[in-house]
Amino acid sequence: MKLKNKQSGVAMLESLIAFLIIVFGLLGIGALQSIAIGSTKVAADRSLASIQTSALLSRINSNDLFWQTISPDFDVEISAAGVITDLGGTGEGDALEALGTDCSANVCTPQETAAYNIKSWATNGGSFGGAGGIQDRLPAASARIQRVGVDFPVMLEVSVTWNENKATSGLDMASTYYTGTGTAANAQRDFTYTVRARP
């Protein structure tokens, strides 16, 4: 009788250990699933930033007459709402922001076309007739167009910046790799995708 009680106690202990092993295994699978989902979102955002940057460059390339005449200090930032801010101190960005001609319905000057192309890209996204701009496609997005050097033909640096949410597995990872707002479980950082090209 004593032997039977000992055996049932051992069986119960074995069952408990097996149950704990299964629980820890399932928790590990859940954590891997969370990381995989986060990585997929990061990859999607980066691909989208690449597409949006290429779309902006295509619009720039369609208006060579304007872009070949910009000053060496040309530097503008474009908000997700399509507001153009001059960062170079030349006033060229302010002049573009002041223009509001709809070039899809009117004949425009090269400067009006540049302003229209930039603003419509920000508000319509990657296509001229698309719905939803970069703010609907990338979180806290903005863009920047700078002239690089004084050579001719003009060299431009076009950047798209966005803020990426990424779940992290712990405080060490968050504090090591991520800066900005958020907690260890929801850390954020800014990413920038940059391309240099001649219009």
C-alpha positions in Angstrom: 0.0 0.0 0.0 2.8 2.4 0.8 4.5 1.7 -2.5 1.2 2.5 -4.4 0.9 5.9 -2.6 4.5 6.7 -3.5 4.0 5.8 -7.1 0.8 8.0 -7.4 2.7 10.9 -5.8 5.5 10.5 -8.3 3.0 10.4 -11.2 1.3 13.5 -9.9 4.7 15.3 -9.7 5.6 14.2 -13.2 2.3 15.5 -14.5 2.8 18.9 -12.8 6.4 19.2 -14.3 5.1 18.3 -17.8 2.3 20.9 -17.4 4.8 23.6 -16.4 7.0 22.7 -19.4 4.0 23.0 -21.7 3.0 26.4 -20.2 6.5 27.8 -20.6 6.7 26.6 -24.2 3.3 28.2 -25.0 4.5 31.5 -23.4 7.6 31.4 -25.6 5.6 30.8 -28.7 3.4 33.8 -27.8 6.4 36.0 -27.4 7.8 34.9 -30.7 4.5 35.6 -32.4 4.5 39.2 -31.0 8.0 39.8 -32.3 7.1 38.4 -35.7 4.1 40.7 -36.0 6.2 43.7 -34.9 8.9 42.8 -37.5 6.3 42.5 -40.2 4.9 46.0 -39.4 8.5 47.5 -39.4 9.2 45.9 -42.8 5.9 47.2 -44.2 6.6 50.8 -43.0 10.1 50.7 -44.5 8.8 49.5 -47.9 6.1 52.1 -47.9 8.6 54.8 -47.1 10.7 53.7 -50.0 7.7 53.8 -52.3 6.6 57.2 -51.1 10.1 58.7 -51.5 10.2 57.3 -55.1 6.8 58.9 -55.7 8.0 62.3 -54.5 11.1 62.0 -56.7 8.9 61.2 -59.7 7.0 64.4 -59.1 10.2 66.3 -58.8 11.6 64.8 -62.0 8.5 65.9 -63.9 9.4 69.6 -63.4 13.0 69.9 -64.3 12.6 73.6 -65.2 12.0 74.6 -61.6 14.4 72.3 -59.8 17.4 73.2 -61.9 17.0 76.9 -60.9 16.8 76.5 -57.1 19.5 78.2 -54.9 22.4 76.2 -53.3 20.8 76.7 -49.9 17.4 75.2 -50.9 16.0 73.2 -48.0 12.3 72.6 -47.3 10.3 70.4 -45.0 6.9 69.1 -46.0 4.4 68.1 -43.2 2.0 65.3 -43.7 -0.7 67.9 -44.2 1.2 69.4 -47.1 2.6 72.5 -45.4 5.9 73.5 -46.8 8.4 75.1 -44.4 11.6 76.9 -45.5 14.6 75.6 -43.6 17.3 77.1 -45.8 16.6 80.7 -45.1 16.3 81.5 -48.8 12.5 82.1 -48.7 12.0 79.6 -51.6 10.0 77.3 -49.3 7.8 80.2 -48.1 7.2 81.1 -51.7 6.1 77.6 -52.5 3.9 77.4 -49.5 2.1 80.7 -50.6 1.1 79.1 -53.9 -2.1 77.2 -54.1 -2.9 76.8 -57.8 -4.6 73.5 -58.8 -2.3 72.5 -61.6 -4.6 69.5 -62.5 -7.2 72.1 -63.7 -5.0 75.1 -64.7 -1.9 75.8 -66.7 0.9 76.5 -64.2 4.3 78.0 -64.0 7.2 75.7 -63.0 7.1 77.2 -59.5 3.3 76.6 -59.2 3.8 73.1 -60.5 6.5 72.4 -57.9 4.3 73.6 -55.1 1.3 71.6 -56.4 3.3 68.5 -56.8 4.8 68.6 -53.3 1.5 69.4 -51.6 -0.6 66.9 -53.5 2.1 64.2 -52.9 1.8 64.8 -49.1 -2.0 64.7 -49.1 -2.7 62.1 -51.8 0.2 59.7 -51.3 2.0 57.9 -54.0 -0.4 58.6 -56.9 -1.8 61.8 -58.3 -5.4 60.6 -57.9 -4.8 58.6 -54.7 -6.7 59.0 -51.4 -4.9 59.5 -48.2 -1.5 61.0 -47.8 1.6 60.0 -46.0 0.0 60.8 -42.6 -2.5 57.9 -43.3 0.2 55.6 -44.5 3.1 56.3 -42.1 2.9 57.4 -38.4 4.0 61.0 -37.7 5.4 61.3 -41.2 7.2 64.3 -42.8 9.5 64.8 -45.8 12.5 67.0 -46.6 14.0 68.2 -49.8 17.5 69.7 -49.8 19.9 70.7 -52.5 23.3 69.0 -52.1 26.4 71.1 -53.2 26.5 73.7 -55.9 27.2 71.5 -58.9 25.1 71.6 -62.0 22.9 69.6 -62.8 21.4 70.0 -59.3 21.7 67.1 -56.8 18.8 66.7 -54.4 18.5 64.8 -51.2 14.9 63.6 -50.5 14.1 62.1 -47.1 10.9 60.7 -45.6 10.8 60.4 -41.8 8.3 58.6 -39.7 7.9 57.5 -36.1 7.7 53.8 -35.6 6.0 51.9 -32.7 7.7 48.7 -31.9 6.9 46.3 -29.0 10.0 45.3 -27.2 10.7 42.4 -24.9 12.1 44.4 -22.0 13.6 47.6 -20.6 17.1 46.8 -21.6 16.2 46.4 -25.3 14.1 49.6 -25.1 16.7 51.7 -23.5 19.5 50.4 -25.7 17.9 50.6 -29.1 15.0 53.0 -28.9 14.8 56.7 -28.0 11.9 59.1 -27.9 8.5 58.6 -26.3 7.0 55.4 -25.0 7.6 52.8 -22.4 9.6 49.6 -22.4 6.6 47.8 -23.8 5.8 50.4 -26.4 9.0 52.2 -27.4 9.2 54.5 -30.4 11.9 55.9 -32.5 12.2 58.0 -35.7 13.3 56.4 -38.9 14.4 58.2 -42.1 14.6 56.9 -45.6 16.9 59.1 -47.8 17.6 59.1 -51.5 19.9 61.4 -53.5 19.1 62.0 -57.1 19.4 64.5 -59.9 16.1 65.8 -61.3 
